[in-house]
Amino acid sequence: MGEDEVLYRGGKSYYSIESWGTGIQRMFSSCREYGIREPELLEIGDSFRRMTPQDKILVFCEVPRSKNEIVTYLGYKDSRHFTKEFMKPLLETGKLVMTIPDKPNSKNQKYVLNKLKGEHLHSDGFYSYDK
C-alpha cells in the first residue's frame, strides 16, 4: 500500500479509499453519517499519517497509566471492548507491558510503553527501532 493510501474501517472490513478521489472529505463525511469517530490525521511535510488508537495508547503510556486513565484519555466508554480491541494486541506483541505482570487484575495495575523492546517513541507518534 502506498504512502498516500488510507484505510477506512467500515464494519469489520478494511478497504482502501485512495480510489475515491475525494477520499479524505468522503471518509470524514462517512464517519459523521454512520456516527463513528473520525480518524486523527498527522500532517508530516506534504503527506499525512493516520494516528491509530494503538499509536495514541503508546504515546500516552510513556509513563505508567491505569486502564481507566487510558480509556478516558481516548474517549471510549466500553472498557471491555476497548481492552479486547486495542490493549490486548499491544500487550501480546510486547509493545505495552504491565507494571505488575504477576497480578494482571490488580487494582494497582498500570500499563507502560515497553522501552526494552528497542522502540524509541518520537513526539510525532513515530517509532524508530534498534537493530
Short mmCIF file of the C-alpha atoms (twelve columns), coordinates in Angstrom:
data_MODEL
# 
_entry.id   MODEL 
# 
loop_
_atom_site.group_PDB 
_atom_site.id 
_atom_site.type_symbol 
_atom_site.label_atom_id 
_atom_site.label_alt_id 
_atom_site.label_comp_id 
_atom_site.label_asym_id 
_atom_site.label_seq_id 
_atom_site.Cartn_x 
_atom_site.Cartn_y 
_atom_site.Cartn_z 
_atom_site.pdbx_PDB_model_num 
ATOM 1   C CA . MET A 1   0.000   0.000   0.000  1 
ATOM 2   C CA . GLY A 2   1.348   3.443   -0.916 1 
ATOM 3   C CA . GLU A 3   2.030   6.273   1.497  1 
ATOM 4   C CA . ASP A 4   -0.921  8.232   0.130  1 
ATOM 5   C CA . GLU A 5   -3.430  5.481   0.854  1 
ATOM 6   C CA . VAL A 6   -5.650  5.482   3.885  1 
ATOM 7   C CA . LEU A 7   -7.504  2.550   5.344  1 
ATOM 8   C CA . TYR A 8   -11.095 3.088   6.294  1 
ATOM 9   C CA . ARG A 9   -12.805 0.686   8.629  1 
ATOM 10  C CA . GLY A 10  -16.363 0.054   7.563  1 
ATOM 11  C CA . GLY A 11  -17.992 -2.547  9.792  1 
ATOM 12  C CA . LYS A 12  -15.488 -5.369  10.168 1 
ATOM 13  C CA . SER A 13  -13.555 -4.915  6.922  1 
ATOM 14  C CA . TYR A 14  -10.789 -2.547  5.928  1 
ATOM 15  C CA . TYR A 15  -10.545 -1.152  2.437  1 
ATOM 16  C CA . SER A 16  -8.547  1.491   0.623  1 
ATOM 17  C CA . ILE A 17  -10.213 4.812   -0.077 1 
ATOM 18  C CA . GLU A 18  -7.444  6.152   -2.299 1 
ATOM 19  C CA . SER A 19  -9.575  5.440   -5.368 1 
ATOM 20  C CA . TRP A 20  -12.428 7.593   -4.081 1 
ATOM 21  C CA . GLY A 21  -10.748 10.732  -5.436 1 
ATOM 22  C CA . THR A 22  -12.016 12.990  -2.676 1 
ATOM 23  C CA . GLY A 23  -11.046 10.333  -0.166 1 
ATOM 24  C CA . ILE A 24  -10.367 12.377  2.915  1 
ATOM 25  C CA . GLN A 25  -13.506 14.507  2.696  1 
ATOM 26  C CA . ARG A 26  -15.578 11.454  1.859  1 
ATOM 27  C CA . MET A 27  -14.047 9.463   4.712  1 
ATOM 28  C CA . PHE A 28  -14.930 12.187  7.231  1 
ATOM 29  C CA . SER A 29  -18.459 12.522  5.772  1 
ATOM 30  C CA . SER A 30  -18.972 8.770   6.052  1 
ATOM 31  C CA . CYS A 31  -17.792 8.796   9.657  1 
ATOM 32  C CA . ARG A 32  -20.290 11.538  10.508 1 
ATOM 33  C CA . GLU A 33  -23.054 9.791   8.555  1 
ATOM 34  C CA . TYR A 34  -22.562 6.497   10.392 1 
ATOM 35  C CA . GLY A 35  -21.924 8.114   13.766 1 
ATOM 36  C CA . ILE A 36  -18.411 6.743   14.142 1 
ATOM 37  C CA . ARG A 37  -15.314 8.500   15.395 1 
ATOM 38  C CA . GLU A 38  -13.386 10.447  12.755 1 
ATOM 39  C CA . PRO A 39  -9.753  9.404   12.337 1 
ATOM 40  C CA . GLU A 40  -6.995  11.687  13.526 1 
ATOM 41  C CA . LEU A 41  -4.503  12.520  10.799 1 
ATOM 42  C CA . LEU A 42  -0.979  13.812  11.399 1 
ATOM 43  C CA . GLU A 43  0.412   16.116  8.733  1 
ATOM 44  C CA . ILE A 44  4.052   15.327  8.071  1 
ATOM 45  C CA . GLY A 45  5.574   17.570  5.434  1 
ATOM 46  C CA . ASP A 46  3.497   17.185  2.299  1 
ATOM 47  C CA . SER A 47  1.917   13.897  3.360  1 
ATOM 48  C CA . PHE A 48  -0.094  12.599  6.272  1 
ATOM 49  C CA . ARG A 49  -0.345  9.588   8.531  1 
ATOM 50  C CA . ARG A 50  -3.352  8.243   10.376 1 
ATOM 51  C CA . MET A 51  -2.876  8.183   14.149 1 
ATOM 52  C CA . THR A 52  -4.443  4.922   15.329 1 
ATOM 53  C CA . PRO A 53  -5.853  4.280   18.800 1 
ATOM 54  C CA . GLN A 54  -2.869  1.960   19.360 1 
ATOM 55  C CA . ASP A 55  -0.464  4.792   18.472 1 
ATOM 56  C CA . LYS A 56  -2.268  7.076   20.916 1 
ATOM 57  C CA . ILE A 57  -2.070  4.451   23.674 1 
ATOM 58  C CA . LEU A 58  1.678   4.020   23.186 1 
ATOM 59  C CA . VAL A 59  2.284   7.779   23.179 1 
ATOM 60  C CA . PHE A 60  0.129   8.236   26.303 1 
ATOM 61  C CA . CYS A 61  1.788   5.297   28.093 1 
ATOM 62  C CA . GLU A 62  5.335   6.628   28.011 1 
ATOM 63  C CA . VAL A 63  4.676   6.845   31.741 1 
ATOM 64  C CA . PRO A 64  2.643   4.162   33.572 1 
ATOM 65  C CA . ARG A 65  -1.134  4.626   33.238 1 
ATOM 66  C CA . SER A 66  -4.129  2.742   34.602 1 
ATOM 67  C CA . LYS A 67  -6.611  1.161   32.203 1 
ATOM 68  C CA . ASN A 68  -9.211  3.709   33.280 1 
ATOM 69  C CA . GLU A 69  -6.832  6.591   32.512 1 
ATOM 70  C CA . ILE A 70  -6.159  5.162   29.040 1 
ATOM 71  C CA . VAL A 71  -9.836  4.526   28.249 1 
ATOM 72  C CA . THR A 72  -10.791 8.022   29.429 1 
ATOM 73  C CA . TYR A 73  -7.937  9.685   27.542 1 
ATOM 74  C CA . LEU A 74  -9.026  8.080   24.274 1 
ATOM 75  C CA . GLY A 75  -12.692 8.898   24.915 1 
ATOM 76  C CA . TYR A 76  -14.085 5.359   24.907 1 
ATOM 77  C CA . LYS A 77  -16.950 4.254   27.138 1 
ATOM 78  C CA . ASP A 78  -16.826 0.440   26.912 1 
ATOM 79  C CA . SER A 79  -13.585 -0.623  28.606 1 
ATOM 80  C CA . ARG A 80  -14.184 -4.326  27.891 1 
ATOM 81  C CA . HIS A 81  -14.370 -3.769  24.117 1 
ATOM 82  C CA . PHE A 82  -11.502 -1.264  24.307 1 
ATOM 83  C CA . THR A 83  -9.291  -3.783  26.102 1 
ATOM 84  C CA . LYS A 84  -10.027 -6.580  23.633 1 
ATOM 85  C CA . GLU A 85  -9.737  -4.420  20.513 1 
ATOM 86  C CA . PHE A 86  -6.769  -2.196  21.356 1 
ATOM 87  C CA . MET A 87  -4.863  -3.039  24.534 1 
ATOM 88  C CA . LYS A 88  -4.724  -6.836  24.283 1 
ATOM 89  C CA . PRO A 89  -2.923  -6.803  20.898 1 
ATOM 90  C CA . LEU A 90  -0.368  -4.298  22.241 1 
ATOM 91  C CA . LEU A 91  0.232   -6.480  25.296 1 
ATOM 92  C CA . GLU A 92  0.523   -9.642  23.172 1 
ATOM 93  C CA . THR A 93  3.127   -8.058  20.888 1 
ATOM 94  C CA . GLY A 94  5.062   -6.729  23.875 1 
ATOM 95  C CA . LYS A 95  4.781   -3.076  22.834 1 
ATOM 96  C CA . LEU A 96  2.854   -2.371  26.036 1 
ATOM 97  C CA . VAL A 97  3.684   -4.075  29.330 1 
ATOM 98  C CA . MET A 98  2.010   -4.390  32.723 1 
ATOM 99  C CA . THR A 99  3.713   -2.868  35.742 1 
ATOM 100 C CA . ILE A 100 2.532   -5.837  37.861 1 
ATOM 101 C CA . PRO A 101 2.644   -8.740  35.368 1 
ATOM 102 C CA . ASP A 102 2.141   -11.459 38.002 1 
ATOM 103 C CA . LYS A 103 -1.158  -9.801  39.078 1 
ATOM 104 C CA . PRO A 104 -2.921  -8.764  35.843 1 
ATOM 105 C CA . ASN A 105 -6.196  -7.935  37.634 1 
ATOM 106 C CA . SER A 106 -4.655  -5.869  40.431 1 
ATOM 107 C CA . LYS A 107 -6.430  -2.586  41.170 1 
ATOM 108 C CA . ASN A 108 -2.946  -1.018  41.094 1 
ATOM 109 C CA . GLN A 109 -2.167  -2.369  37.609 1 
ATOM 110 C CA . LYS A 110 -0.731  0.124   35.173 1 
ATOM 111 C CA . TYR A 111 0.492   -0.127  31.614 1 
ATOM 112 C CA . VAL A 112 3.622   1.382   30.116 1 
ATOM 113 C CA . LEU A 113 5.430   1.520   26.777 1 
ATOM 114 C CA . ASN A 114 7.996   -1.286  26.541 1 
ATOM 115 C CA . LYS A 115 11.199  0.669   26.008 1 
ATOM 116 C CA . LEU A 116 13.258  -2.509  26.444 1 
ATOM 117 C CA . LYS A 117 11.939  -3.836  23.155 1 
ATOM 118 C CA . GLY A 118 14.222  -1.418  21.321 1 
ATOM 119 C CA . GLU A 119 11.468  1.015   20.396 1 
ATOM 120 C CA . HIS A 120 12.008  4.716   20.691 1 
ATOM 121 C CA . LEU A 121 8.932   6.894   20.585 1 
ATOM 122 C CA . HIS A 122 9.186   10.290  18.939 1 
ATOM 123 C CA . SER A 123 6.908   13.232  19.699 1 
ATOM 124 C CA . ASP A 124 5.238   12.898  16.284 1 
ATOM 125 C CA . GLY A 125 3.950   9.437   17.212 1 
ATOM 126 C CA . PHE A 126 6.519   7.549   15.134 1 
ATOM 127 C CA . TYR A 127 8.871   4.880   16.384 1 
ATOM 128 C CA . SER A 128 12.412  4.056   15.445 1 
ATOM 129 C CA . TYR A 129 13.771  0.602   16.137 1 
ATOM 130 C CA . ASP A 130 17.173  -0.587  17.283 1 
ATOM 131 C CA . LYS A 131 18.511  -3.433  15.175 1 
# 
